[in-house]
Amino acid sequence: MPSGYALAVRFTLRDAAAAHQFDDLVAQTAVGIRAEPGTLVYAVHEPVDEPLVRVFYELYADHAAFQIHEEQAHTKHFLAAREQFLANVEVTFMNELGELSKRPGAEG
């Protein structure tokens, strides 16, 4: 059974003022997202030496939990409001491979 649906999202922000406003938006939105039952991890990072970049790592119990996340009012608000601050967005969707130790050829 598939599980562990994840996203890595790289946001490049327009400038320092946009980065500050984006961070405020994220802080407001994250409260609701982290309370969603199917959201396992919702982490936001600023890469070293890249002050205009934010990298999100999101892990959901499964694809259905991600779909529920996408339908929430706080998520829809974030998706609409973020656009004014962004220069670029790169999204990588990922499925869990399962227990790698049980895969053929998976010796340490």
PyMOL commands that place a pseudoatom at each C-alpha (Angstrom):
pseudoatom trace, name=CA, resn=MET, resi=1, chain=A, elem=C, hetatm=0, pos=[0.000, 0.000, 0.000]
pseudoatom trace, name=CA, resn=PRO, resi=2, chain=A, elem=C, hetatm=0, pos=[1.533, 3.370, -1.011]
pseudoatom trace, name=CA, resn=SER, resi=3, chain=A, elem=C, hetatm=0, pos=[2.252, 5.784, 1.819]
pseudoatom trace, name=CA, resn=GLY, resi=4, chain=A, elem=C, hetatm=0, pos=[4.550, 8.601, 2.763]
pseudoatom trace, name=CA, resn=TYR, resi=5, chain=A, elem=C, hetatm=0, pos=[3.682, 11.110, 0.050]
pseudoatom trace, name=CA, resn=ALA, resi=6, chain=A, elem=C, hetatm=0, pos=[6.161, 14.014, 0.161]
pseudoatom trace, name=CA, resn=LEU, resi=7, chain=A, elem=C, hetatm=0, pos=[7.009, 17.313, -1.486]
pseudoatom trace, name=CA, resn=ALA, resi=8, chain=A, elem=C, hetatm=0, pos=[10.163, 19.381, -1.613]
pseudoatom trace, name=CA, resn=VAL, resi=9, chain=A, elem=C, hetatm=0, pos=[9.422, 22.938, -2.680]
pseudoatom trace, name=CA, resn=ARG, resi=10, chain=A, elem=C, hetatm=0, pos=[12.048, 25.568, -3.432]
pseudoatom trace, name=CA, resn=PHE, resi=11, chain=A, elem=C, hetatm=0, pos=[10.780, 29.140, -3.372]
pseudoatom trace, name=CA, resn=THR, resi=12, chain=A, elem=C, hetatm=0, pos=[12.946, 31.971, -4.692]
pseudoatom trace, name=CA, resn=LEU, resi=13, chain=A, elem=C, hetatm=0, pos=[11.716, 35.303, -3.375]
pseudoatom trace, name=CA, resn=ARG, resi=14, chain=A, elem=C, hetatm=0, pos=[11.806, 38.635, -5.225]
pseudoatom trace, name=CA, resn=ASP, resi=15, chain=A, elem=C, hetatm=0, pos=[13.814, 40.618, -2.673]
pseudoatom trace, name=CA, resn=ALA, resi=16, chain=A, elem=C, hetatm=0, pos=[14.470, 41.004, 1.058]
pseudoatom trace, name=CA, resn=ALA, resi=17, chain=A, elem=C, hetatm=0, pos=[11.145, 42.771, 1.714]
pseudoatom trace, name=CA, resn=ALA, resi=18, chain=A, elem=C, hetatm=0, pos=[9.250, 40.000, -0.098]
pseudoatom trace, name=CA, resn=ALA, resi=19, chain=A, elem=C, hetatm=0, pos=[11.186, 37.386, 1.906]
pseudoatom trace, name=CA, resn=HIS, resi=20, chain=A, elem=C, hetatm=0, pos=[10.135, 39.008, 5.173]
pseudoatom trace, name=CA, resn=GLN, resi=21, chain=A, elem=C, hetatm=0, pos=[6.464, 39.157, 4.117]
pseudoatom trace, name=CA, resn=PHE, resi=22, chain=A, elem=C, hetatm=0, pos=[6.601, 35.588, 2.814]
pseudoatom trace, name=CA, resn=ASP, resi=23, chain=A, elem=C, hetatm=0, pos=[8.027, 34.394, 6.141]
pseudoatom trace, name=CA, resn=ASP, resi=24, chain=A, elem=C, hetatm=0, pos=[5.147, 36.108, 7.968]
pseudoatom trace, name=CA, resn=LEU, resi=25, chain=A, elem=C, hetatm=0, pos=[2.638, 34.407, 5.661]
pseudoatom trace, name=CA, resn=VAL, resi=26, chain=A, elem=C, hetatm=0, pos=[4.299, 31.031, 6.233]
pseudoatom trace, name=CA, resn=ALA, resi=27, chain=A, elem=C, hetatm=0, pos=[4.255, 31.491, 10.018]
pseudoatom trace, name=CA, resn=GLN, resi=28, chain=A, elem=C, hetatm=0, pos=[0.514, 32.249, 9.951]
pseudoatom trace, name=CA, resn=THR, resi=29, chain=A, elem=C, hetatm=0, pos=[-0.280, 29.347, 7.629]
pseudoatom trace, name=CA, resn=ALA, resi=30, chain=A, elem=C, hetatm=0, pos=[1.939, 26.730, 9.283]
pseudoatom trace, name=CA, resn=VAL, resi=31, chain=A, elem=C, hetatm=0, pos=[-0.176, 26.722, 12.449]
pseudoatom trace, name=CA, resn=GLY, resi=32, chain=A, elem=C, hetatm=0, pos=[-3.146, 25.309, 10.535]
pseudoatom trace, name=CA, resn=ILE, resi=33, chain=A, elem=C, hetatm=0, pos=[-1.088, 22.966, 8.385]
pseudoatom trace, name=CA, resn=ARG, resi=34, chain=A, elem=C, hetatm=0, pos=[0.749, 21.374, 11.302]
pseudoatom trace, name=CA, resn=ALA, resi=35, chain=A, elem=C, hetatm=0, pos=[-2.623, 20.655, 12.956]
pseudoatom trace, name=CA, resn=GLU, resi=36, chain=A, elem=C, hetatm=0, pos=[-3.860, 18.606, 9.985]
pseudoatom trace, name=CA, resn=PRO, resi=37, chain=A, elem=C, hetatm=0, pos=[-4.071, 14.928, 11.050]
pseudoatom trace, name=CA, resn=GLY, resi=38, chain=A, elem=C, hetatm=0, pos=[-2.411, 13.577, 7.877]
pseudoatom trace, name=CA, resn=THR, resi=39, chain=A, elem=C, hetatm=0, pos=[0.476, 16.068, 7.878]
pseudoatom trace, name=CA, resn=LEU, resi=40, chain=A, elem=C, hetatm=0, pos=[3.480, 14.295, 9.386]
pseudoatom trace, name=CA, resn=VAL, resi=41, chain=A, elem=C, hetatm=0, pos=[6.191, 16.904, 8.689]
pseudoatom trace, name=CA, resn=TYR, resi=42, chain=A, elem=C, hetatm=0, pos=[5.958, 20.503, 7.539]
pseudoatom trace, name=CA, resn=ALA, resi=43, chain=A, elem=C, hetatm=0, pos=[9.437, 21.998, 7.752]
pseudoatom trace, name=CA, resn=VAL, resi=44, chain=A, elem=C, hetatm=0, pos=[10.677, 25.285, 6.294]
pseudoatom trace, name=CA, resn=HIS, resi=45, chain=A, elem=C, hetatm=0, pos=[14.365, 26.022, 5.786]
pseudoatom trace, name=CA, resn=GLU, resi=46, chain=A, elem=C, hetatm=0, pos=[16.561, 28.852, 4.542]
pseudoatom trace, name=CA, resn=PRO, resi=47, chain=A, elem=C, hetatm=0, pos=[19.589, 27.423, 2.740]
pseudoatom trace, name=CA, resn=VAL, resi=48, chain=A, elem=C, hetatm=0, pos=[22.961, 28.662, 3.990]
pseudoatom trace, name=CA, resn=ASP, resi=49, chain=A, elem=C, hetatm=0, pos=[24.109, 31.687, 1.943]
pseudoatom trace, name=CA, resn=GLU, resi=50, chain=A, elem=C, hetatm=0, pos=[20.783, 31.930, 0.050]
pseudoatom trace, name=CA, resn=PRO, resi=51, chain=A, elem=C, hetatm=0, pos=[18.745, 34.540, 1.964]
pseudoatom trace, name=CA, resn=LEU, resi=52, chain=A, elem=C, hetatm=0, pos=[16.096, 34.787, -0.764]
pseudoatom trace, name=CA, resn=VAL, resi=53, chain=A, elem=C, hetatm=0, pos=[15.397, 31.050, -0.907]
pseudoatom trace, name=CA, resn=ARG, resi=54, chain=A, elem=C, hetatm=0, pos=[13.082, 28.962, 1.246]
pseudoatom trace, name=CA, resn=VAL, resi=55, chain=A, elem=C, hetatm=0, pos=[12.907, 25.182, 0.991]
pseudoatom trace, name=CA, resn=PHE, resi=56, chain=A, elem=C, hetatm=0, pos=[9.867, 23.363, 2.308]
pseudoatom trace, name=CA, resn=TYR, resi=57, chain=A, elem=C, hetatm=0, pos=[9.819, 19.681, 3.118]
pseudoatom trace, name=CA, resn=GLU, resi=58, chain=A, elem=C, hetatm=0, pos=[6.301, 18.327, 3.493]
pseudoatom trace, name=CA, resn=LEU, resi=59, chain=A, elem=C, hetatm=0, pos=[5.471, 14.742, 4.404]
pseudoatom trace, name=CA, resn=TYR, resi=60, chain=A, elem=C, hetatm=0, pos=[1.919, 13.436, 4.412]
pseudoatom trace, name=CA, resn=ALA, resi=61, chain=A, elem=C, hetatm=0, pos=[0.626, 10.057, 5.547]
pseudoatom trace, name=CA, resn=ASP, resi=62, chain=A, elem=C, hetatm=0, pos=[-0.431, 9.316, 1.961]
pseudoatom trace, name=CA, resn=HIS, resi=63, chain=A, elem=C, hetatm=0, pos=[-1.646, 11.023, -1.204]
pseudoatom trace, name=CA, resn=ALA, resi=64, chain=A, elem=C, hetatm=0, pos=[-5.177, 11.305, 0.203]
pseudoatom trace, name=CA, resn=ALA, resi=65, chain=A, elem=C, hetatm=0, pos=[-3.831, 13.291, 3.187]
pseudoatom trace, name=CA, resn=PHE, resi=66, chain=A, elem=C, hetatm=0, pos=[-2.081, 15.643, 0.743]
pseudoatom trace, name=CA, resn=GLN, resi=67, chain=A, elem=C, hetatm=0, pos=[-5.347, 16.123, -1.168]
pseudoatom trace, name=CA, resn=ILE, resi=68, chain=A, elem=C, hetatm=0, pos=[-7.135, 16.997, 2.088]
pseudoatom trace, name=CA, resn=HIS, resi=69, chain=A, elem=C, hetatm=0, pos=[-4.325, 19.469, 2.867]
pseudoatom trace, name=CA, resn=GLU, resi=70, chain=A, elem=C, hetatm=0, pos=[-4.785, 21.132, -0.533]
pseudoatom trace, name=CA, resn=GLU, resi=71, chain=A, elem=C, hetatm=0, pos=[-8.516, 21.637, 0.143]
pseudoatom trace, name=CA, resn=GLN, resi=72, chain=A, elem=C, hetatm=0, pos=[-8.038, 23.502, 3.450]
pseudoatom trace, name=CA, resn=ALA, resi=73, chain=A, elem=C, hetatm=0, pos=[-8.895, 27.222, 3.589]
pseudoatom trace, name=CA, resn=HIS, resi=74, chain=A, elem=C, hetatm=0, pos=[-5.496, 28.110, 5.077]
pseudoatom trace, name=CA, resn=THR, resi=75, chain=A, elem=C, hetatm=0, pos=[-3.702, 26.277, 2.240]
pseudoatom trace, name=CA, resn=LYS, resi=76, chain=A, elem=C, hetatm=0, pos=[-5.798, 27.948, -0.460]
pseudoatom trace, name=CA, resn=HIS, resi=77, chain=A, elem=C, hetatm=0, pos=[-5.097, 31.341, 1.128]
pseudoatom trace, name=CA, resn=PHE, resi=78, chain=A, elem=C, hetatm=0, pos=[-1.345, 30.630, 1.195]
pseudoatom trace, name=CA, resn=LEU, resi=79, chain=A, elem=C, hetatm=0, pos=[-1.276, 29.470, -2.430]
pseudoatom trace, name=CA, resn=ALA, resi=80, chain=A, elem=C, hetatm=0, pos=[-2.997, 32.666, -3.590]
pseudoatom trace, name=CA, resn=ALA, resi=81, chain=A, elem=C, hetatm=0, pos=[-1.166, 35.122, -1.320]
pseudoatom trace, name=CA, resn=ARG, resi=82, chain=A, elem=C, hetatm=0, pos=[2.354, 33.779, -1.930]
pseudoatom trace, name=CA, resn=GLU, resi=83, chain=A, elem=C, hetatm=0, pos=[2.422, 34.720, -5.611]
pseudoatom trace, name=CA, resn=GLN, resi=84, chain=A, elem=C, hetatm=0, pos=[3.131, 38.402, -4.961]
pseudoatom trace, name=CA, resn=PHE, resi=85, chain=A, elem=C, hetatm=0, pos=[6.416, 37.539, -3.192]
pseudoatom trace, name=CA, resn=LEU, resi=86, chain=A, elem=C, hetatm=0, pos=[7.863, 34.971, -5.608]
pseudoatom trace, name=CA, resn=ALA, resi=87, chain=A, elem=C, hetatm=0, pos=[10.396, 35.057, -8.422]
pseudoatom trace, name=CA, resn=ASN, resi=88, chain=A, elem=C, hetatm=0, pos=[10.330, 31.267, -8.915]
pseudoatom trace, name=CA, resn=VAL, resi=89, chain=A, elem=C, hetatm=0, pos=[8.927, 28.007, -7.531]
pseudoatom trace, name=CA, resn=GLU, resi=90, chain=A, elem=C, hetatm=0, pos=[10.239, 24.481, -8.079]
pseudoatom trace, name=CA, resn=VAL, resi=91, chain=A, elem=C, hetatm=0, pos=[8.200, 21.540, -6.761]
pseudoatom trace, name=CA, resn=THR, resi=92, chain=A, elem=C, hetatm=0, pos=[9.270, 17.911, -6.526]
pseudoatom trace, name=CA, resn=PHE, resi=93, chain=A, elem=C, hetatm=0, pos=[6.588, 15.362, -5.609]
pseudoatom trace, name=CA, resn=MET, resi=94, chain=A, elem=C, hetatm=0, pos=[7.887, 12.129, -4.094]
pseudoatom trace, name=CA, resn=ASN, resi=95, chain=A, elem=C, hetatm=0, pos=[6.477, 8.694, -3.265]
pseudoatom trace, name=CA, resn=GLU, resi=96, chain=A, elem=C, hetatm=0, pos=[8.003, 6.655, -0.456]
pseudoatom trace, name=CA, resn=LEU, resi=97, chain=A, elem=C, hetatm=0, pos=[10.004, 3.690, -1.679]
pseudoatom trace, name=CA, resn=GLY, resi=98, chain=A, elem=C, hetatm=0, pos=[9.210, 1.619, 1.378]
pseudoatom trace, name=CA, resn=GLU, resi=99, chain=A, elem=C, hetatm=0, pos=[11.724, -0.217, 3.471]
pseudoatom trace, name=CA, resn=LEU, resi=100, chain=A, elem=C, hetatm=0, pos=[14.915, -0.011, 1.436]
pseudoatom trace, name=CA, resn=SER, resi=101, chain=A, elem=C, hetatm=0, pos=[16.542, -2.725, 3.516]
pseudoatom trace, name=CA, resn=LYS, resi=102, chain=A, elem=C, hetatm=0, pos=[14.060, -5.226, 2.078]
pseudoatom trace, name=CA, resn=ARG, resi=103, chain=A, elem=C, hetatm=0, pos=[14.754, -4.268, -1.534]
pseudoatom trace, name=CA, resn=PRO, resi=104, chain=A, elem=C, hetatm=0, pos=[16.949, -6.582, -3.650]
pseudoatom trace, name=CA, resn=GLY, resi=105, chain=A, elem=C, hetatm=0, pos=[20.562, -5.432, -3.711]
pseudoatom trace, name=CA, resn=ALA, resi=106, chain=A, elem=C, hetatm=0, pos=[20.144, -3.104, -0.721]
pseudoatom trace, name=CA, resn=GLU, resi=107, chain=A, elem=C, hetatm=0, pos=[23.228, -4.106, 1.214]
pseudoatom trace, name=CA, resn=GLY, resi=108, chain=A, elem=C, hetatm=0, pos=[24.802, -1.427, 3.450]
for i in range(1, 108): cmd.bond("trace and resi %d" % i, "trace and resi %d" % (i + 1))
show_as sticks, trace
zoom trace
